[in-house]
């Protein structure tokens, strides 16, 4: 497969393939480790949230039980439950908790002895048929806590409550009798504690009675009663604590369980694995970006190494240097790899056809390479990058997150266009986007010392232009027109189609410039170390080299009035411009 291929090709392909293989293997191992860690974190976070809910509910239930016991002992130790003193004490106790609804004391025959507050009860009510009443009498001394239910023995009151009941010995009308003490507590408190929990966008927490398997609370209880939703309570009933995977439904769920010991309830957290594992998706994107970056580095390094190994090509380089020094009778001798043979043959053919035009072509090409190299190497001036990043740091310190996002986004787009794929020809739309991002950055750096407008004919946006010809003119307007002025300035960029030419105007209302100053700028005697580093002279020369001497820049400036710079070049489709650029 490698027969007839160049040494540089063989070395480059071998190094790249081997490196990519190693990178993929390492990335796969790291991804597996990270995915496992992310899953463990998802389980841990879900369990911690459920534990916190369980702890809060347990404290709430315990506080309610403590209040009940306090009332219980107050009534038990009283001489007569009909005493007004006892009633005031109980009212004071009830006022300490906002969620207490009512307190009622019944004798063993179900007759009401005392109630707080004093509300009219239903006439036909027989509390002996209530589950809490029988439970209290059947298990003396045991505090019974009911499931949430509608309070149904007061007229015109239908509250959602949890009932605490316990048998009690009381003194009533001079007699010692058995009775049942009932405290109803508003269920909304427990509802709110559970409802505030967030387990992702779709996750939720529900409460289960472990003795009967009944659902005490569920945010979607109506859907369950309507048969539109199923809950896998069997899995929750099997375990008292821990996190488990539930794959019975279409979406895989993480089930976290904790038991509330003092009431016999279980807090069950349901979170969806695809939500909890969002970090895996982020990891995928990061790993993909890292792979691309590493592959790019490997390609560059392999190219460097292969060039160093391909030393036979140096002989051809020496022959080219002789021609560069004026010895047009020099012929290249092909030796070594395939590239050397091919380059030597083409070099000899080229020498025979361009001897008469060589001096002029060499001069133009060297000038063109010089300015292109300068444009490519000086696109990102260190001072400009430093000042921009320094502005970002200051805005981060002032918590200006939106401004930080805007500046970093504009800076990244500026880099993408100015460095993108090494092309020197782009569309006018991209050139305007580059200029707009530069203006956004400078506007934020100069704290809105100026504003700007960009106008363009829609028909001109898809035509081609040399890269980085508008931004240096904006930089010139800022440095020499807007920045020295005490007033707020305005920069306007306008693009229009004039017959078969593209006309771009960059104008400002700054201080303006004298003719002497304009000459200094056009000859490159005045430059700015604060900007991007691509000078006005560079723009002029590159336009004339690419389009011809009749095209380029034209300056109109008046002191205290402002400056307008006009760029003119022929309208050319992008593919046509790219072919010309490749040909040159």
N, C-alpha and C positions, 0 to 999 in steps of 0.2 A: 504494500500500500504506500510505502514511503519512497519507492524507487522513482528517481527522477525529480524528487522534491528538493527544495533548498534546505540547507542546514538550519537556517533560521526558522523555517516552517516546521521542520521536524522537532527542533528543540522547543519551540513555542507550543506546539500541539501537545507534546509529551508532558511538559511542565504543567500546562493548563489542565489536561485531563487528570493527571495525578493529584494536583492540588484540589481540583473540584471534587474528586472522589473523597479525599481526606476531609474536606470541609463538609460535605454532605453527611459522612459518617459521624463526625463530631457533632454536627447540628442535630442529627437524629437522636443521638444519645442525650444531648442537652435538652432537646424538646421533650423527650420522654420523662426526664427527671423533673423538668419544670411543670409538665402536665400533672404528674403525680402530686407534686407539692401544691399546685393550685387546687386540686381536688380535695386534698387534706385540709387546706385552708377553708374551702367552702363548707366542709363538714363542721369544722371547728367554729366558724362564725355562726352558722345556723344553730348549733348546739348552745353557744353562748347566749344568743338572743332568747332562745327558749328557756334557758336557765334563769335569765333575768326576769322574764315574764312570770315564770313559776315562783321565783323569789318574791316578786311584788304581790302576786296573788296570795301566796301563803301568808305574807305579812298582813295583807288586808283581811283575810279570813281569820287570822289569829287575833287581830285587833277587834274584830267583830265578836269573836268568841269571848275575849276578855271583857268587853262591855256587857255581854249577856251574863257572864258569870258574876260580874259586879252587881248587876240588877238582881240576879238570882239570890245572892247572899243577902242583899239589902231586904228583899221580900221575906226570905226565910227567917231572918233574925228579928223581924218587926213583930210587935205585939199584936197589931191588927192591920191588915192590908187596906182597910177602909180609912186609915188615918190620912189626914191631909198632908202631914209631914212626909209620909212615905211617898205620896203622889208627887210632891214638889221635888223630892230627892230624885225620883225616877225621871221627872221632866228635865232636871238639870243634867242627868247622865245622858239622856237622849240628845240633848242639845250639843253635846261634844262631838257628835258624828252627824255630818250633813246627809248621809245616805240612809239613816234609820227612818223607816216609814211609820211603823206602829208597834206598840207593845200591848199584848192582851194576856189576861190571866183567866183561865177557865177552871171550874171544879171538875171532879171526875165524871159528872153527869153531862158535861158539855155546856153548863150555864156560865155566862159571862160574869166574872167577879169584878174585874177592873180592866179599863182600856185607856191607852194614851196614843194619840189624842182622843178626846171624847167625840166619836163619830157614830152616827146611827148605823146599826148593823141590819142586815136583811132579816126579815121576820121568819122566813121559812128555813133559815140556815141551821143545819145540824152538824156541828164540828166533830161529833163523834165518828162521822164517816170519813173524815179527812185523814190522809195517811200520816201526817205529822203528829196528830193527836194520838192515834193508836200506837205509833212508834214510841212516843214518849212514855205511855203507860206500860207498854210491853217490856221496855228496857229502862227500868228506874235508874236514875243517876247517870245516864248516858245522854250526851248532847247530840241531838239529831240535826243534820243539815240537809235540807231538801234540795231537789233540782229546781231550777228557775221555773216559775209558774205565775199565772195571773192571779193576783189577790182578789178573791171573789166574795168575801163576806161583809164588805162595806157597801153601802148604797152609793151608786154613781161613781165608784172608784174602781178602776181596773189597772192596777200597777203591776209591772213585771218585777217580781221580788224573789228573794231566797229566804226561806223560813228556817229559823233556829228554834227548836222546841226541846223541852226537858220536863220531866215530872218533878213536882215540888210539893212540900208539906207547908201549909199556910194556916194562919189563925184568922178565921172569918166569922163574925158575929158570935164571938166567944167560943167557937168550936175549932178543933184542929182537924183539918180535912186534907185529902189529897187533891192535887190539881195539876194543871199543865200550863207552863209559862211559854208564850210564843212571842218571838221577836222577828218582825219582817224587815228585811234590808233591801234597799233598791238595787236591782241587778245592774243598773246602768254603770255603776262604778267598775264592776268586773268587766262589763262590756267595753268600756273605754280603755281600760288597761290592755285588753287584748287587741282592740282595734287600732291602737296607736303603733303597733309593731309593724315593721316593714321588712319583708323578706324578698326583696326584688320587686319588680313591677307586678307580678302575678302571685307571689307567695302570700301566705296568710298563716294565722295561728288559730286553732280551735281547741276547745276543752272537752274532755271525755270523762264520763263517770265510769271508773274501772270496775265497779261492782256489777252494774247491769249493762254496761256497754252503751249507754245512752249518751247522746251528744248534749253537753251542757250549754255550750256556746259555739256558734259557727257564723262567720261573716256572710255566708251564703246559705243560711239555714232554709230559707224559703225555696231555693232551688232544689235542695235535698228533699224537702217534703213534697215538692211537685214532681219528683222523679227525674229532674233534669240534670242532676249531678250526683255522683256516687263518691263515697269516701271510704277508703280502705281501713276501717277501724280494727279489723282483725289483726293487722300488723302492729297497731299501737297497743292492743290489748295483750299481745304476746310479750312485750318488753316493758320494763319500768324505767329504763334510762338508756340513752345512746342515740346515735344517728344511723339510719339505714337507707338503702336504695329501694324505691318502689317502682317496678317496671310493669305494673298491671295495666296502666293506662298508656295512651299514645305517647305522652310526654313523660320522660323519666323524672321522678321526683326524689328529693332528699327529705326523708322523714326524721325529725329530731323529737325526742320524747323526754319528758321530765315529769316525775310524780309529785303532787302536792300531798304530803303525808297526813296533814291534820284534817283533811276533808275527803280523801279518797278519790281525788280527781287527777287526771293526767293532762298536762299541757302538751299539745302536739303541734309542731311547726312544720309547715309544708312549703318547701321552696323548689323551684324548677331548676334542674341541673344545667340546662342551656343558659339560664340567666346567671347562675352562680359561677359558671365557668367562662364568663366573658373575657377573663384575663388570658384564656387560651387563644381566643381570636386575636387579641392584641399581640400575644406572643407570636402567632403565625405571621402577622404583618411585620413584626420586628425581625424575626428570623429571616423572612424573605428579603427584607431590605439589607440585612447584614450579609446574606449570601451574595446579593448583587454587588455590594461594596467589596467584599473579599475577592469575588471573581474578577472584578475590575482591577483590583490591586495586583492579582496574580497575572493578569494579562499584561499589565504594564511592566511588572518585574521580569516576566518571561521574555518580553521584547528586549529589555535592556541586556539581560544575560545572553540572549541569542546573538544580539549585535556584537557583543564583546567576543563571542566565540567565533563569529564569522570574520575572521581576520583577513582571509584572502581578498575580500572586497577592498581592503586598503590599497591594493595595487591599482585598482580602478580609480580610487579617490585621488591618488597621486597623479594619474594621467589627467584627470579633470582639473586639478590645480594648475598643471602646466598650461592647459588651454585658458584657464581663468587669468593667467599671467600674460597672455598674449601669444602663446605658441600654438597657432591654429594648424600647424603641420603635425601636431602630436596625434598619434593613433593609440587607441587603447588595445591592450592584449588581454584577451579573456582567459582567466585561469580560475581554478577552484569550482565552487558550486554553480548551480544553474543560473542564479541571478547574475553572477559575474559575466558569464558568457552572453546572456541576453543584453545586459546593460552595455557591454563593450561593443557589440554589434550596432546597437541603436545609437550609441555615442558617436561611433565613426560615421554613420549615415548622417547624423545631425550636423557634425562638423563640416561635411562636404556641402551641405545645402545652405548654411547660414553664415558662411565666412564674412560676406560683405555686410550683413546686417548685425553681426554679433555685438559690435561695440555699442550700438544704439540700444539693442534689446537687453544687453547686460545692464546698461545704465538704468533703463526703465524698470527692469525686473528687480534689480537691487533696491531701487527706490521704493517700489511697491512692496517688496518683502520687508523692507525696513519699517514702513508705516504700518503694515499689517501686524508685524511682530510687536511693534510698539502698542498698537491698539489691543492686541490680545494680552500682552504682558501687563499693560498698565490699566486694564479695565477696572481693576479693583485697587484703588489707591489705599495704602495702609491707613492714612490719616482719615479718609472717608469712612472706612470700615470701623476704625477705632471710635470715631466720633459717633457713628450710628449706634454701635454697641454700648458706648458709654451713655447715650441717651436712653437706651433700653434699660440699662441698670438703674438709672435715676428714676424712670417711670415705675419700675418694679418696686423700688423702695417707697414710692408714693402710692402703691396699690392701684396704679392706673392700668388695670389688666386689659381693658379694651384697646387703649393706645398701644400697649406692648404688643398685643396680637396684631394690630394693624401694621405697626412698624416692621415686625419680624416677617409678616406675610409679604409686605411690599419688598423687603430686602431679599427674601428668597426668590420672589418672582423676578426681581432685578437681576439676580445671579443667573436664574434659569435662562433668561433671554440673552444676557451678555455672554454667557459661557456655553450656551446650548449647542452641542454637537460640532463645535468648531466652524460653523458656517459663517461666511461673511455677508451673505445675502439673505434677507428675511422679508416678510410682507410689511407693508406700511402699518397694518393693524398691530403687528407685534412691536414695531418700533414705537408706535404711540403708547402701547401698553408699558413698554420699558420707560418711556418718558414720564408717564403718569405715576408709576411706582417711585421713580426718582423724586418727583414733585411731592408726593405724599410724605416720603422720608424727610425731605428738606423742610417741608411745611411744619412738620412736628418738631424738628430740631430747632428751627428758628421761631418756635412758639407763635405760629400764625402771623408772622411778620408780613406775609404776602398771601394772596389767593391766586387762583389760576383757572383758566378755562381751556378746553381742548375742543376744537371744531374740525370736522373732517367730512368731505363728500363721501357718501357711501360707495360711489363708483370707484373711488381711488384706493379704498382700503386693501384690496386684494392684489394691487400692483406691488412690484418688488422694489426694495431700496437697500442700499448698503447699511449694515448694522452700525449702531452708535453714531448717528450723525445729528440727532436732535438733542440728545442729553448734554453734549458739550456746550451747545448754544444756550441751553437753559442754565447750565452752570456759569457760563459767562455773564448771563443776565443777572444771576444772583450775586456773584462776586463783585461785578463792576457797576451794577445798577441798583439792585434792591438792598443789599446788605449795608452799604455806606449811607443810605437814605434814612432819615428819621421818621418818614411817613410810611404807612403800610403800602406795599406795592402790589402790582398785578402783573402776572405773566400770562400771555395768550399764545397758544399754539394752534395754527390753522393750516389745514391741508386741503388743496383743491386741485382739480384737473383743468389745465389751461391748454386747450387743443390736444396736442400729443405730448405735452410735458406735465410733470408733477411739480407743483409749487408748494413749498412748505415755508410758512412764516412763523418766526419766533419773536415776539415783541414784548417789551416791558415798559412801564412808565416810571423807571428809576431816574438816576441822576443824568444818564446819557454819557457820551464820551466825545472827546475832542478827536480831530483827525489824526493827530500824533499818537494818541492812545490807540486808535483803531489800527494804525500801521504796526505798532508794537505787538498788538494781539495777533494780527495776521502773519507777522514774521516769527511768532513764537517767542518773542522776548519777554512776554508777560504770561505766566502760568499760575495756576492755583494748586497749592498742596492740600487744599481742603476737599477738593472734589474727587471725581472718579479718576482723573489723570489723563483723559483723552482730550487733547487740545483742539482749538479751532483750526489751527494750521493743518493738523492731521486730517480733519474732516475735509478741508479744501483740497488737499493733495489726493486723498483717496477718491473723491468724486471725480476729479479731472483724470486720474489714471484709469478709472473704470469707464466713465462715460465720454470723456474727451475734454479738450481745453475750453470749449465754449460753455461748459456747465460749471457750477460751483456755487459760491456764496456771494451775496451782495449785502453791504451794510448801509443802513440809513440811521443816523444818530444825531440828536441835538441835545446840547447841555440843558439840564433841568426839564427836558421833555421826555426822554426815553430813547430806546434803541429798537430797531426792527432789523432782523437778519432774515434774508430770503434765500432759500435753497431751491435751485432749479435743476432738474435732470429729466431725461426722457422717460415716459411711461413704458414700463416693460413688464411682461408677465413673469411670474416667479420662476417657471421652468426655463424660460429663455435666459433670464439673468443667471440662473445656476449653471446653465451650459456655458455661458460666456465666462463665468468665474472659473469653472473647471478648465476651460480652454486656455485661460491666461495663467 
